[in-house]
Amino acid sequence: MADHIAKFNGLPIRPKVDMHQPKAQIKSRRCRAFTLIELLVVIAIIALLMAIMVPVLRSARERAYRTVCLSNLKQLTLAWLAYADEHDGKLVMGSAMGVSWTADNSIVLEGWVRKAFFFPESRASLIENPNKGALWPWIKNIDVYRCPRGRKGHALTYSTLISANGASDVKGVVSQKTQAGGFQSIGKRVGSTTLLLTNLTEIVSPGASQRAVFIDMGQTPSGDDFYVHYLYPKWNWGGPPPIQHGGGTTLSMADGHAEYWKWRGRETVEMPRMLKLCHSNPDVYTEWLEGSDGSADDYTPRTEEGLYDLQRLQKATWGRLGYTMDGEGGP
């Protein structure tokens, strides 16, 4: 009778249940469990989705890090330009620690950063330390001096390139070791190209958009600045090509913009490297190039793509190459 009434009113008819049947049979009709094959299919689908999503999420996170890093470099370069503007075009000292080049230390050139950023005990100690460098009046945020992907324990990951009024540019000349041994002075200028920049007015050929200022090393520089050779096609042992961002690096140019460079050569990313404990902090490691004997040594690219990467950075640093394609050094 109830079924007829439900059908007349358009209501669903409840299935008849034999109350004399075992409860287990009644429950199995209402809720059927997954079979093993169905469960495996679900697990496989979840695994496939994870395999797709994890690289996407990792790539998105890297792009976010890269965006922050490029912003930091841009801010540092704008501060670098502001300093020059207030000092009649004179560039801030590119040596991170500054330079004292008289016997009695009577002439001290303040670096763009100072000791505060070199392996501080804590974030609080860095903030409290007054020795933050010549650019601090323009950038009073310690996070701008560090890439978010920087090596653990390093409060500073950016460095000026040696040509941007670096440590060797105090007297306007730098000596570099030649292929045949000994040292050769490369001078300050070759034609219309100023190798070692001390003033904005010297950035002529090539223009400011092609001369590099800051680079993300991913670690506190082992020297005073990022050193790349001028006289011959080798990577310097203390300045391995940075591979912070997806097999590439970020750097800024003298006109104030920042760029991301993806290294073209596989060997640029995979060249042998070694970690060494920093002498000023026994808990912090820095990266160096590793020679065949297991010690730090320069590296000569062996592929066309690897040579392209090196020469691209050499040109952005010095404005030109200091050697012919056969590798012979000379201005």
Order of alpha helices (4+ residues) and beta strands (2+ residues): alpha-alpha-alpha-beta-beta-alpha-beta-beta-beta-beta-beta-beta-beta-beta-alpha-beta-beta-alpha
